[in-house]
Amino acid sequence: MAELSFAAPEFLWALAALPVVVLLHYVRSRRRRQQVSALFLWQRARRAAERRRRIAPTWLLLAQLLFVALAAFALARPQIGGGVAPDRILVIDASASMAARDGNGVRIDKARAEAERLLAGAGRIAVVRAGLDARVVLPLTGDRAAIKRALQQIEVGDRSADLQRAVGVAEAIERGAQVELITDQPPVGGATVGYHNVAGNGINVGISAFDLGIQQAYIGVVSNSRRPVQVEVTLSRGSQSVAHGTVLVPADGTGSITFPVDQVSGIYRAAITLPAGLTPGDPAGDALTLDDVAYAGARPVSAVVQQSNASVVKALAAVPGVTVRVNAAAAQVGSDLRVLTRSSAEGLAPGNYLLFAPAASKPEYRVVRQFDRGSGLMRFVDLQDVVVGLDPQRVPWQVGNGWQVLATTGELEPVLRYRDSGGVRVLQAAFNPTQTDLVLRAAFPALIANYVRRVRGDATLTLGASLPPGTTLDGAATAYALRPGVYQEPGGRVALASLDSEAESRLPGPVTAKQAGRAARSGSQAPGALGEAPVSSLGLVLLTLALLALVVEWLMWSGFPIPRWPRAPAWLRRRPGRGP
């Protein structure tokens, strides 16, 4: 059975204006000026009329009442359904800018409030988190309590949001369901996507870039303020302050500062201090705090070499942050990387190893013809035509068992391989450094640097990306980096996460009329206002009739000939107290 519902029932309060229309019509109709010869008869007629106080209906009054009633029903957006409320998919933007505080509140809080408003008149609800990737937070359900819990559990802080993909995921959940996008970005999607903008007037200054170069640190600062802002920038390494200075950021522009650093190794932290009163109503700082700090650098690595070799020691020492020492008992000495001379990779204790074969008395020289150009260990490493000396008594390597072959000779014999299994990370060469021309090429220090980077495990994460396996944050396991920081595994691997996003730091503002026009279903909203669902077909019919009633009323006032209201029946015209 079909039933009538309203998408915006609050507009039905406009029906309360109907008595006001009648009152105004009554007052206006009794204040006409007329030229008469005497007043006593009119005064007697007025007293008689006041006793009856009957309102004479007119076509004009009817047109006015119809206009108000039809307009109220049209604005309330009536919908005729088949008795089943439509399913809705709520897509919530989880990018960093949604954590910004505007003059009317935090954007994600406004998004949650808008999402709860959209629960009215809906059947089942699903929730999709739009971040670096789209994730279904809650599948279709009619449990309102579960829906509200899912909305409260959405965390924001991603470096960006792929809204197009999130809308695609939402549309794939249920064919024909209503998709409602709640964001502070410009609208995406087509005519089937409802758009709700929660952007505001937040003013923000943040770090947009932080890089370490050769003995220098570069820090970029961006601002969306309409006036220049001077901020203090502090560079620290661990608990030690390295440098500080001030940056004058132009209005709605960027500024930068460069500090000299004498050590490249270690984790550096850049932070900005903002002037008080930057954001209206928030004297403590700006609208977004996720971009007030940033991290860069790498943890130091210690390497011990079992057998002194000038080429190996020099290549290791050339990597920033690596300290090298030579010790014949390197296999038992604690360090981040152990460089051993041995033929077998079996029986190694957990750790990181670089293995070279012992020098052969009568080596057989082979030429490398193929190498894995796609491996991260081979970045900037060209092994084409490298000559290597192999021991004739060697045991050929077997392919498989977790090993990744990195280079082979013209006879398809592996001479360089890598394995990371069971806590043992090994890069193994089938030759000795003294019996190859590899150490004379730029490929050798590049290979060593790539392996040290793998050993160090440092990674620069974007906010919202997955943390390395086993990483703990504040003592609790977490899947995403949602705020800047240094995250470290129990095994020592370090991940640096910073926002460093100029687009997010500028805080998307209210959409323009042109952008809003792209949202076919709800693009008629005013800039900065929350989006609304479209006017239904029935609402358009009522709105057309209301405009028609308004035109008729105007024609009456303009003197257009309109038929008079039919004469009232005798029983209605009979005065009280008189018989038939």
MARZALO-228925 format. One line per 2 residues: number of its first residue (from 1); for each residue x, y, z of N, C-alpha, C. Coordinates in steps of 0.2 Angstrom, whole numbers. Last residue first. Layout:
<nodes>
NUM) X,Y,Z,X,Y,Z,X,Y,Z; ...
</nodes>
This chain:
<nodes>
580) -188,159,51,-187,158,44,-191,163,40; -184,172,63,-187,165,61,-185,165,54
578) -169,178,71,-175,179,67,-177,172,65; -158,176,79,-164,179,82,-170,179,78
576) -145,180,67,-147,177,73,-154,180,76; -150,181,49,-147,184,56,-149,181,62
574) -145,171,36,-150,173,41,-147,176,47; -136,166,27,-136,174,27,-141,176,33
572) -136,153,29,-130,156,31,-131,163,32; -149,150,23,-148,149,30,-141,152,33
570) -147,154,10,-151,158,14,-150,157,22; -129,153,4,-136,150,5,-140,154,10
568) -120,166,-4,-121,161,1,-128,159,2; -117,167,-22,-120,169,-16,-121,164,-11
566) -100,164,-27,-107,162,-27,-110,165,-21; -89,177,-31,-90,171,-26,-98,170,-26
564) -88,182,-48,-89,183,-41,-90,177,-37; -74,180,-59,-81,178,-57,-82,179,-50
562) -64,193,-63,-64,186,-60,-71,185,-58; -55,203,-74,-62,201,-72,-62,194,-70
560) -41,211,-66,-43,206,-71,-50,204,-69; -36,220,-57,-42,222,-60,-44,217,-65
558) -25,216,-50,-23,220,-56,-30,222,-59; -29,207,-41,-27,213,-39,-26,218,-44
556) -31,196,-49,-37,199,-46,-35,206,-44; -18,193,-53,-23,195,-58,-29,198,-55
554) -12,189,-41,-10,195,-44,-15,198,-50; -19,177,-40,-20,182,-35,-18,189,-38
552) -14,170,-51,-21,171,-51,-23,177,-46; -1,168,-47,-2,172,-53,-10,174,-53
550) -3,160,-35,0,167,-35,-1,171,-41; -7,149,-41,-12,152,-37,-9,159,-36
548) 4,145,-48,-2,147,-52,-7,151,-48; 13,142,-38,14,148,-42,8,150,-46
546) 6,131,-33,7,136,-29,8,143,-33; 8,122,-44,1,124,-42,1,130,-38
544) 22,120,-43,19,123,-49,12,126,-48; 22,114,-31,26,120,-31,23,124,-38
542) 16,102,-34,13,106,-29,16,113,-30; 25,97,-43,18,98,-45,15,103,-40
540) 37,95,-35,37,100,-41,30,102,-43; 32,86,-26,33,92,-24,34,97,-29
538) 31,75,-35,25,77,-32,26,84,-29; 45,73,-37,41,75,-43,34,78,-40
536) 55,81,-24,52,76,-27,47,78,-33; 70,90,-23,63,91,-22,60,85,-27
534) 84,81,-15,81,85,-21,73,85,-19; 91,85,1,89,80,-4,85,84,-9
532) 104,97,4,98,94,5,96,89,0; 119,101,12,116,99,7,109,96,9
530) 123,115,23,122,108,22,118,106,16; 131,129,16,126,126,19,126,118,18
528) 142,133,8,143,133,15,137,129,19; 131,141,-4,138,139,-2,139,139,6
526) 115,133,-4,119,139,-4,126,137,-1; 110,120,-16,111,123,-9,116,129,-9
524) 108,114,-27,105,121,-27,106,124,-20; 113,101,-29,117,107,-30,115,113,-29
522) 107,89,-28,106,93,-22,111,99,-23; 108,81,-39,103,80,-35,102,86,-30
520) 120,86,-46,113,86,-50,107,85,-45; 132,96,-43,128,90,-39,121,90,-42
518) 136,106,-50,138,100,-53,134,94,-49; 133,117,-43,129,116,-48,130,109,-51
516) 144,119,-34,137,116,-32,133,114,-37; 153,125,-43,154,119,-40,148,115,-38
514) 146,137,-44,147,133,-50,149,126,-48; 145,143,-32,139,141,-35,140,136,-41
512) 158,134,-22,156,140,-26,149,138,-29; 159,128,-5,159,127,-12,156,133,-16
510) 169,133,8,162,132,5,163,132,-2; 186,126,7,181,131,10,174,129,7
508) 199,115,13,194,117,8,188,121,11; 213,119,19,206,118,21,201,120,16
506) 227,119,17,223,125,15,216,125,17; 230,106,21,232,112,25,228,118,23
504) 227,99,9,223,98,15,224,104,20; 236,104,0,229,104,-2,225,104,5
502) 248,101,5,246,108,5,239,109,4; 253,90,17,249,91,11,246,98,11
500) 260,84,28,264,87,22,259,87,16; 258,74,39,253,76,34,256,79,27
498) 269,60,43,267,67,43,262,69,38; 277,47,50,271,49,47,270,57,48
496) 289,35,49,288,42,50,282,44,47; 294,20,57,290,23,51,288,31,53
494) 307,9,60,304,15,61,300,17,55; 311,-7,67,309,-3,61,305,3,63
492) 312,-14,79,317,-8,78,315,-4,72; 304,-24,84,310,-26,80,315,-20,79
490) 293,-17,88,297,-20,93,304,-22,90; 292,-3,77,290,-9,79,295,-12,85
488) 287,14,79,292,9,79,290,2,81; 283,30,73,280,23,75,286,18,74
486) 281,46,76,287,41,74,284,35,77; 269,57,68,272,54,73,278,49,71
484) 252,63,65,259,63,64,263,60,70; 238,52,64,241,58,66,249,58,65
482) 235,40,59,230,45,59,232,52,61; 240,26,52,243,32,55,238,38,54
480) 231,11,56,232,17,52,236,22,56; 230,0,65,230,-1,58,232,5,54
478) 237,-3,81,233,1,77,235,-1,69; 240,-9,97,240,-10,90,235,-6,86
476) 246,2,110,240,-2,107,241,-3,100; 256,11,114,255,4,118,249,0,115
474) 256,21,105,254,22,112,252,16,116; 256,9,93,255,17,94,252,18,101
472) 266,-3,85,262,-1,91,262,7,91; 268,-14,72,269,-7,74,264,-6,80
470) 265,-26,65,268,-26,72,269,-19,75; 268,-19,49,266,-25,53,269,-25,60
468) 267,-2,47,271,-8,47,268,-13,51; 251,6,44,257,5,48,261,-1,47
466) 243,12,30,244,6,35,251,7,38; 238,29,29,241,23,27,242,18,32
464) 235,41,36,229,36,34,232,30,31; 248,51,31,243,50,36,237,46,33
462) 261,42,23,256,47,23,251,45,28; 277,37,29,270,36,28,266,42,27
460) 293,32,26,289,38,26,282,37,24; 302,21,34,297,22,29,294,29,31
458) 316,11,38,313,17,39,308,18,33; 324,-1,38,317,-1,38,313,5,39
456) 337,-4,39,335,1,43,327,1,44; 337,-14,28,339,-16,35,336,-11,40
454) 334,-6,17,330,-11,19,331,-14,26; 345,3,18,339,6,18,334,0,20
452) 355,-7,15,355,-3,22,348,0,23; 352,-10,2,351,-15,7,351,-12,14
450) 355,2,-4,348,0,-4,347,-6,1; 369,3,-1,364,8,1,357,6,1
448) 374,-8,-9,374,-7,-2,370,-3,2; 370,-3,-22,367,-9,-19,368,-10,-12
446) 378,8,-23,371,9,-23,367,3,-20; 391,3,-22,388,7,-16,381,8,-17
444) 390,-4,-35,391,-7,-28,389,-3,-23; 387,4,-46,382,-1,-44,383,-4,-37
442) 399,10,-49,394,14,-45,388,10,-43; 412,-1,-49,407,2,-52,403,6,-47
440) 421,-9,-42,424,-3,-46,419,1,-49; 415,-20,-37,417,-15,-32,420,-9,-36
438) 414,-28,-49,408,-24,-46,410,-19,-42; 424,-36,-53,424,-29,-55,418,-25,-52
436) 429,-48,-41,424,-45,-45,426,-38,-47; 436,-53,-30,437,-56,-36,431,-54,-41
434) 435,-47,-18,441,-46,-21,442,-49,-28; 422,-50,-14,423,-43,-16,430,-42,-20
432) 417,-66,-20,421,-62,-15,422,-55,-18; 401,-73,-24,408,-71,-25,411,-67,-20
430) 388,-75,-22,392,-81,-23,399,-79,-25; 380,-65,-9,384,-65,-16,388,-72,-16
428) 365,-62,-1,370,-66,-2,373,-66,-9; 356,-55,12,358,-53,5,365,-57,4
426) 344,-59,23,351,-61,20,351,-58,13; 336,-59,38,336,-56,32,343,-56,29
424) 326,-68,49,333,-68,46,333,-65,39; 314,-70,53,318,-65,57,325,-65,54
422) 308,-79,44,309,-81,51,314,-76,55; 315,-71,30,311,-76,32,313,-78,40
420) 321,-65,16,319,-62,22,313,-67,25; 334,-66,4,328,-69,7,327,-65,14
418) 342,-65,-12,340,-61,-6,334,-65,-3; 357,-66,-22,350,-68,-20,349,-65,-14
416) 368,-69,-36,366,-64,-31,358,-65,-29; 370,-79,-45,376,-76,-41,374,-71,-36
414) 363,-93,-53,362,-87,-49,368,-85,-45; 366,-96,-70,368,-98,-63,367,-92,-59
412) 364,-94,-84,358,-94,-80,360,-97,-73; 376,-92,-91,374,-99,-90,368,-100,-86
410) 378,-78,-89,375,-80,-95,373,-88,-95; 371,-77,-72,376,-76,-77,373,-78,-84
408) 359,-67,-62,362,-73,-65,367,-72,-70; 352,-59,-48,357,-58,-54,359,-65,-56
406) 342,-61,-38,343,-54,-41,347,-54,-47; 330,-72,-33,336,-72,-37,337,-65,-40
404) 325,-75,-17,323,-71,-23,330,-70,-27; 320,-89,-8,325,-85,-10,322,-81,-17
402) 310,-98,-3,310,-91,-1,315,-86,-4; 313,-110,-10,314,-110,-3,314,-102,0
400) 321,-106,-26,315,-108,-21,317,-107,-14; 335,-114,-33,330,-109,-33,324,-111,-29
398) 351,-118,-26,344,-121,-28,339,-115,-28; 367,-115,-31,361,-113,-27,355,-116,-30
396) 381,-127,-31,376,-122,-35,370,-121,-31; 394,-127,-22,388,-130,-22,383,-126,-25
394) 411,-125,-28,405,-122,-25,399,-127,-26; 423,-127,-34,421,-132,-30,414,-130,-26
392) 426,-115,-41,424,-121,-45,421,-127,-41; 420,-100,-36,424,-106,-34,422,-112,-38
390) 420,-86,-47,416,-91,-44,421,-97,-42; 420,-69,-50,424,-75,-49,421,-80,-45
388) 412,-59,-62,412,-61,-55,416,-68,-55; 408,-44,-70,412,-50,-70,413,-52,-63
386) 394,-37,-78,398,-37,-72,402,-44,-72; 384,-35,-88,391,-37,-90,396,-36,-84
384) 373,-26,-78,375,-29,-84,382,-29,-86; 369,-21,-66,374,-26,-66,376,-29,-72
382) 365,-6,-59,366,-9,-66,371,-15,-65; 355,1,-48,360,-4,-48,360,-7,-55
380) 344,9,-45,350,12,-47,356,8,-48; 338,-4,-36,337,3,-38,343,7,-39
378) 338,-17,-31,342,-15,-37,340,-8,-40; 329,-18,-21,336,-18,-19,341,-17,-25
376) 317,-18,-27,319,-12,-24,326,-12,-22; 316,-26,-43,317,-26,-36,319,-20,-33
374) 317,-24,-57,311,-22,-53,311,-23,-46; 328,-30,-62,327,-23,-62,321,-20,-58
372) 337,-43,-59,330,-41,-58,330,-33,-57; 348,-47,-73,347,-45,-66,340,-42,-65
370) 359,-56,-84,352,-54,-82,352,-52,-75; 373,-58,-85,369,-56,-91,362,-53,-89
368) 389,-57,-79,381,-56,-77,378,-54,-83; 401,-69,-82,398,-62,-84,391,-62,-82
366) 414,-77,-73,408,-77,-77,405,-70,-78; 429,-86,-69,425,-80,-70,419,-80,-75
364) 433,-96,-56,431,-97,-63,427,-90,-64; 448,-95,-46,441,-94,-48,440,-95,-55
362) 457,-103,-37,457,-103,-44,450,-101,-46; 454,-100,-23,461,-100,-25,462,-100,-33
360) 441,-88,-19,443,-95,-22,450,-94,-24; 436,-81,-4,440,-80,-10,442,-87,-12
358) 419,-85,2,427,-85,3,430,-84,-4; 405,-75,-2,409,-81,-3,416,-80,-1
356) 397,-64,9,401,-65,3,404,-71,3; 382,-58,15,386,-63,15,390,-63,8
354) 374,-48,27,377,-47,20,383,-52,20; 360,-49,38,367,-51,36,368,-50,28
352) 351,-46,53,352,-44,46,359,-46,44; 343,-59,63,346,-53,62,347,-51,54
350) 344,-75,71,340,-69,69,344,-63,68; 358,-84,66,353,-82,71,349,-76,68
348) 360,-97,53,361,-90,55,356,-88,61; 358,-109,46,361,-109,53,362,-102,56
346) 364,-105,30,360,-109,34,363,-108,41; 371,-100,20,367,-95,23,362,-99,28
344) 388,-103,16,381,-106,17,377,-100,21; 400,-97,14,397,-100,8,390,-101,10
342) 406,-82,21,404,-89,22,400,-91,16; 409,-68,29,412,-71,24,411,-79,25
340) 398,-55,34,401,-61,35,404,-64,29; 392,-41,41,395,-43,35,399,-49,36
338) 377,-37,50,383,-41,50,386,-43,43; 368,-24,57,370,-27,51,377,-31,52
336) 367,-20,70,361,-20,65,362,-24,59; 374,-30,82,374,-25,78,368,-25,73
334) 384,-40,93,378,-37,92,379,-31,87; 395,-53,87,394,-46,90,388,-43,88
332) 396,-65,81,393,-65,88,392,-58,91; 400,-63,69,394,-67,69,391,-67,76
330) 412,-56,70,407,-52,69,400,-56,69; 425,-58,75,420,-62,78,413,-59,76
328) 433,-49,69,434,-55,66,428,-60,69; 428,-33,65,429,-38,70,428,-45,68
326) 427,-16,61,429,-23,59,430,-27,65; 413,-5,60,419,-7,63,420,-14,61
324) 403,9,55,406,3,53,412,1,58; 388,18,55,394,17,58,397,10,57
322) 377,27,45,380,20,46,387,21,50; 372,40,41,370,37,48,372,30,49
320) 374,38,24,373,42,30,370,38,36; 386,27,17,379,28,18,378,32,24
318) 399,26,17,397,31,13,389,32,14; 402,15,24,403,21,28,400,27,24
316) 399,5,15,395,6,21,396,12,24; 410,7,6,403,8,3,398,9,9
314) 421,5,14,420,12,11,413,13,9; 420,-9,17,420,-4,22,418,3,20
312) 421,-14,4,415,-15,8,414,-10,13; 434,-10,0,428,-8,-4,422,-9,0
310) 443,-15,10,442,-8,9,436,-6,5; 439,-27,22,439,-26,14,438,-19,13
308) 441,-38,35,442,-31,32,443,-31,25; 428,-48,40,435,-48,36,436,-41,33
306) 416,-44,46,421,-49,49,428,-49,46; 410,-29,51,413,-32,46,417,-38,48
304) 395,-22,57,401,-25,59,403,-29,53; 385,-7,59,387,-12,55,394,-15,57
302) 371,2,64,378,0,66,380,-6,62; 362,16,60,363,9,59,370,7,60
300) 350,28,66,357,26,64,357,19,64; 334,32,57,338,30,63,345,28,61
298) 331,47,48,332,40,48,336,38,54; 320,60,42,326,57,45,326,50,45
296) 306,69,49,310,67,43,316,64,46; 289,76,53,295,72,54,299,70,48
294) 280,89,59,282,85,54,288,81,56; 266,99,66,272,95,67,273,91,61
292) 254,104,61,259,109,65,265,105,67; 244,97,55,250,99,51,255,104,55
290) 235,94,64,238,89,62,244,91,58; 227,105,69,233,104,72,237,98,69
288) 218,118,62,220,111,61,227,110,64; 215,131,65,209,127,65,212,119,64
286) 227,138,78,223,138,71,218,132,71; 226,144,95,229,142,89,225,142,83
284) 219,149,106,225,145,107,229,143,100; 208,156,103,214,160,104,220,156,105
282) 195,155,94,200,150,96,207,153,97; 187,164,89,184,160,94,189,155,96
280) 196,164,74,191,168,78,187,163,82; 213,160,74,206,158,72,201,161,76
278) 223,167,80,223,166,73,216,165,70; 225,170,94,220,173,90,220,172,83
276) 243,169,94,237,168,97,231,172,93; 253,162,81,251,168,85,244,167,88
274) 261,146,82,256,151,79,255,156,84; 275,136,79,271,140,84,267,146,81
272) 279,121,72,278,128,71,273,130,77; 292,109,70,286,111,73,285,119,72
270) 300,94,65,299,101,64,292,103,67; 312,83,70,305,85,71,305,92,70
268) 322,69,65,321,76,66,314,78,66; 331,56,69,325,58,68,324,65,69
266) 347,51,62,343,53,67,336,55,65; 359,58,50,356,52,54,352,55,60
264) 366,70,47,360,68,43,356,62,47; 372,83,56,371,76,56,365,74,52
262) 372,97,55,378,94,54,378,86,54; 361,108,46,362,102,51,368,99,49
260) 354,124,44,360,120,43,359,114,48; 337,127,38,342,126,43,348,122,42
258) 326,137,29,331,132,28,336,132,34; 309,140,26,315,142,29,320,136,29
256) 295,148,17,299,142,19,305,145,23; 277,150,13,284,153,15,288,147,17
254) 263,153,3,268,149,6,274,153,8; 246,161,5,252,159,1,256,154,5
252) 236,169,11,234,164,6,240,161,2; 248,181,13,241,180,14,240,175,8
250) 265,174,17,260,179,14,253,177,15; 273,171,32,269,168,27,264,173,24
248) 288,172,38,282,177,37,279,173,31; 296,163,51,294,163,44,288,167,43
246) 310,161,62,303,164,60,302,164,53; 318,148,70,318,154,67,311,156,65
244) 330,136,77,324,139,77,324,146,73; 338,120,79,338,127,77,331,130,77
242) 339,109,88,344,111,83,344,118,81; 336,103,104,334,108,99,340,110,95
240) 335,86,109,339,92,108,337,97,103; 328,75,110,326,80,115,330,86,114
238) 328,72,92,327,69,99,325,74,104; 331,87,86,333,80,85,333,77,92
236) 321,101,80,324,97,85,326,90,83; 317,117,75,319,110,72,323,107,78
234) 303,128,74,308,125,78,310,118,75; 297,143,69,298,136,67,304,134,71
232) 283,154,71,290,152,74,291,145,72; 275,165,59,275,159,64,283,158,65
230) 265,178,54,272,176,55,272,170,61; 255,180,40,255,177,47,263,176,48
228) 244,192,31,251,188,32,251,186,39; 227,187,28,232,192,30,239,188,31
226) 219,177,26,218,182,21,223,188,23; 226,160,27,223,166,30,223,172,25
224) 231,148,24,225,150,20,222,157,23; 248,144,22,243,147,25,237,149,21
222) 262,134,24,257,136,20,251,139,24; 280,131,24,274,133,28,268,136,23
220) 293,120,23,289,124,20,282,125,24; 310,117,27,303,117,30,299,122,26
218) 325,108,25,320,113,22,313,112,25; 341,107,31,334,105,32,329,110,29
216) 357,101,27,352,106,28,345,103,28; 367,91,23,368,96,29,363,102,29
214) 358,88,10,365,87,12,366,93,17; 341,87,17,346,87,11,353,86,14
212) 326,83,22,333,83,24,337,82,18; 310,92,22,315,87,19,322,88,22
210) 294,95,22,299,94,27,304,89,24; 279,105,19,285,101,16,290,101,22
208) 269,111,26,267,108,19,273,104,16; 263,115,41,269,113,38,267,109,31
206) 250,128,42,253,122,43,259,120,39; 236,137,47,243,138,45,247,131,47
204) 219,142,44,224,137,46,231,139,43; 203,145,48,209,148,46,215,144,49
202) 186,140,44,193,139,47,199,142,44; 173,141,39,178,147,39,184,146,42
200) 169,126,32,167,132,35,172,137,34; 160,111,25,166,116,25,164,122,29
198) 151,102,22,151,104,29,158,108,30; 139,98,10,145,101,12,145,104,19
196) 132,84,3,131,88,9,138,91,11; 123,77,-11,129,81,-9,128,85,-3
194) 118,62,-17,116,68,-14,123,71,-11; 119,55,-33,122,56,-27,120,62,-24
192) 113,53,-46,111,49,-40,114,50,-34; 120,61,-55,113,63,-53,110,59,-47
190) 137,58,-49,132,60,-54,125,62,-51; 152,63,-42,147,58,-43,142,62,-48
188) 157,76,-31,158,71,-36,152,67,-37; 159,93,-25,155,87,-26,158,83,-31
186) 173,98,-15,168,99,-20,165,93,-22; 174,94,3,177,95,-4,171,96,-9
184) 169,90,14,171,98,14,174,99,7; 155,79,15,162,81,14,163,88,14
182) 145,66,12,146,71,17,153,73,17; 134,59,0,141,61,1,141,67,6
180) 123,46,-1,123,53,2,131,54,4; 113,37,-12,120,38,-10,121,45,-7
178) 100,25,-11,102,33,-11,109,33,-8; 100,10,-21,100,14,-15,102,21,-15
176) 102,4,-33,96,8,-32,96,12,-26; 111,-9,-27,108,-6,-33,102,-2,-31
174) 122,-8,-14,115,-10,-16,113,-6,-22; 136,-7,-16,133,-10,-10,126,-13,-12
172) 140,1,-27,140,-6,-28,137,-10,-22; 139,14,-22,134,12,-27,134,5,-28
170) 151,14,-13,144,14,-11,139,12,-15; 161,13,-23,160,7,-18,153,8,-15
168) 159,25,-29,159,19,-33,157,13,-28; 162,34,-18,155,34,-21,154,27,-25
166) 176,30,-17,171,29,-11,164,29,-14; 181,35,-29,181,28,-27,176,26,-22
164) 179,49,-27,176,45,-33,176,38,-31; 186,52,-15,179,52,-15,176,48,-21
162) 199,49,-8,197,47,-14,190,46,-15; 207,61,2,201,56,1,200,55,-6
160) 223,62,11,218,64,6,212,59,6; 228,59,23,232,64,19,227,66,13
158) 217,56,36,220,54,30,223,60,26; 209,59,47,216,61,47,220,59,41
156) 196,53,58,198,56,52,206,58,53; 186,39,62,192,43,63,194,46,57
154) 171,33,67,175,35,61,180,40,63; 163,31,78,170,27,78,174,29,71
152) 151,37,76,156,40,81,163,37,80; 146,29,66,147,36,64,152,39,69
150) 144,17,73,148,17,68,150,24,66; 134,21,82,140,19,85,146,19,79
148) 123,23,73,126,29,77,133,27,80; 121,10,69,123,15,64,126,21,68
146) 117,4,81,124,2,77,126,7,72; 105,11,82,110,11,88,117,9,85
144) 98,6,71,100,13,72,105,14,77; 98,-7,61,99,-5,68,102,2,69
142) 97,-10,48,92,-6,51,92,-4,58; 111,-10,37,107,-13,43,102,-8,45
140) 124,-14,26,117,-12,27,114,-15,33; 140,-12,35,135,-14,30,128,-12,31
138) 151,0,40,145,-4,42,141,-6,36; 162,4,33,163,3,40,157,-1,43
136) 171,0,19,164,-1,22,164,-2,29; 182,12,13,181,6,17,174,6,20
134) 193,17,0,186,17,3,186,11,7; 209,26,4,205,21,0,198,21,3
132) 211,37,10,216,36,5,212,30,1; 193,38,13,200,41,15,205,39,9
130) 178,37,17,181,39,11,188,42,14; 168,24,24,173,29,26,177,30,19
128) 151,21,23,157,20,20,162,26,22; 137,13,30,142,18,31,148,17,27
126) 120,10,27,127,8,27,131,14,27; 103,7,32,109,12,31,115,8,31
124) 86,4,27,93,1,30,98,7,28; 77,17,26,76,10,28,83,8,31
122) 73,34,31,77,29,27,75,22,30; 67,44,38,64,42,32,68,37,28
120) 82,49,46,75,50,45,72,48,38; 96,49,43,92,43,45,85,43,45
118) 100,62,41,98,58,35,95,51,37; 104,65,54,98,69,51,95,65,45
116) 116,58,55,110,56,59,104,60,57; 123,66,45,122,59,44,116,56,48
114) 124,78,52,121,78,46,119,71,44; 132,74,63,125,77,64,121,77,58
112) 144,70,56,140,65,60,133,68,61; 148,83,51,146,77,46,142,72,50
110) 150,90,63,145,92,58,143,87,53; 161,82,66,155,83,71,149,85,67
108) 170,86,56,168,79,57,162,78,61; 172,99,59,169,97,53,166,90,53
106) 168,108,74,172,103,70,169,100,64; 159,124,73,161,117,75,166,114,71
104) 158,136,67,152,133,69,153,126,71; 171,140,64,167,145,68,161,141,71
102) 180,125,63,177,131,60,173,135,66; 193,114,64,188,117,68,186,124,65
100) 197,99,55,197,106,56,191,109,60; 195,86,51,197,87,58,197,95,60
98) 194,86,38,188,85,41,189,86,49; 207,87,33,204,93,34,197,93,38
96) 211,73,32,213,77,37,209,84,39; 196,63,27,203,67,26,205,71,32
94) 185,56,27,189,55,32,196,58,31; 168,58,22,175,60,21,179,60,27
92) 156,46,21,159,51,26,166,52,24; 142,41,14,149,41,13,152,47,16
90) 128,31,17,132,37,19,139,36,18; 116,25,8,123,23,9,126,30,11
88) 99,19,11,104,25,10,111,22,12; 83,13,5,90,11,8,95,17,6
86) 67,20,8,73,18,3,79,17,8; 53,11,16,58,16,15,64,15,11
84) 39,5,8,46,3,11,50,9,10; 27,9,3,27,7,10,33,5,13
82) 30,15,-9,26,8,-9,26,5,-2; 28,33,-8,32,26,-8,27,20,-8
80) 29,49,-12,24,43,-11,28,37,-13; 34,63,-3,36,57,-7,31,52,-6
78) 35,81,-2,31,75,-1,34,69,-5; 43,93,3,45,87,-1,42,81,0
76) 40,104,10,41,98,14,43,92,10; 38,113,-1,44,113,3,46,107,7
74) 25,108,-4,30,107,-9,37,108,-5; 18,112,8,18,105,6,24,104,1
72) 19,126,6,22,123,12,22,115,11; 13,129,-6,20,130,-5,23,127,1
70) 0,126,-3,4,122,-8,11,123,-7; -3,135,7,-4,128,8,1,124,3
68) -1,148,0,3,146,7,3,139,8; -10,146,-11,-3,148,-12,1,146,-6
66) -23,145,-5,-20,139,-9,-12,140,-10; -24,157,2,-24,151,6,-21,145,2
64) -25,165,-10,-20,166,-5,-19,160,-1; -36,160,-16,-30,160,-20,-24,161,-15
62) -46,163,-7,-45,157,-8,-38,156,-12; -46,177,-7,-44,174,-1,-42,167,-2
60) -51,179,-20,-44,182,-18,-42,178,-12; -64,174,-20,-59,171,-24,-52,173,-22
58) -70,175,-3,-69,178,-9,-64,174,-13; -82,174,11,-76,171,7,-76,174,0
56) -84,184,24,-87,183,17,-81,180,13; -86,180,40,-81,182,35,-84,180,28
54) -96,188,53,-95,182,48,-90,185,42; -100,195,64,-93,194,63,-92,188,58
52) -112,199,70,-112,193,67,-105,191,66; -109,211,77,-113,206,81,-112,199,77
50) -103,218,67,-99,216,73,-102,211,77; -114,222,59,-109,217,57,-105,214,62
48) -121,231,68,-124,225,66,-119,219,63; -111,241,68,-113,237,74,-116,231,73
46) -111,245,54,-105,242,57,-107,238,64; -124,250,53,-122,244,49,-116,240,52
44) -123,261,61,-127,256,63,-126,249,59; -113,268,53,-111,266,60,-116,261,63
42) -120,270,42,-114,266,41,-112,264,48; -130,279,46,-132,273,44,-126,268,43
40) -122,290,50,-126,287,55,-128,280,53; -115,297,40,-111,292,44,-116,287,48
38) -119,303,23,-120,303,31,-116,297,34; -114,302,11,-117,308,13,-118,309,20
36) -97,296,7,-104,295,9,-107,301,11; -83,288,0,-86,295,1,-94,294,2
34) -73,276,8,-78,278,4,-81,285,5; -59,265,10,-61,272,11,-67,273,6
32) -58,250,19,-58,254,12,-62,260,13; -56,240,28,-53,247,29,-52,250,22
30) -59,227,27,-64,232,31,-61,239,32; -49,220,21,-56,221,17,-60,225,21
28) -39,220,30,-38,224,24,-45,225,21; -44,211,40,-43,217,42,-42,222,36
26) -46,199,32,-51,202,35,-50,209,37; -32,197,28,-38,198,23,-44,201,26
24) -27,194,40,-24,200,36,-30,202,31; -33,182,44,-34,189,48,-32,195,44
22) -29,174,34,-36,175,34,-37,182,38; -16,173,36,-18,176,30,-25,178,30
20) -16,168,49,-13,175,48,-15,177,41; -20,155,46,-25,159,50,-22,167,49
18) -8,150,39,-15,151,36,-20,155,40; 3,148,45,2,155,42,-5,156,39
16) 5,135,48,2,140,53,1,147,51; 11,130,37,4,130,37,1,134,43
14) 24,130,41,22,135,37,14,135,36; 27,117,46,25,123,51,23,129,47
12) 32,110,36,24,110,37,22,115,42; 45,110,36,42,115,33,34,115,33
10) 49,98,43,49,105,47,46,110,43; 49,87,34,43,89,38,43,96,42
8) 56,83,22,58,89,26,52,91,30; 51,72,16,58,72,17,60,78,22
6) 36,64,21,39,70,19,47,70,21; 25,52,13,30,54,18,33,60,16
4) 11,41,10,14,48,9,19,50,15; 11,25,3,10,29,9,14,36,7
2) 3,11,-4,7,17,-5,6,21,1; 4,-6,0,0,0,0,4,6,0
</nodes>
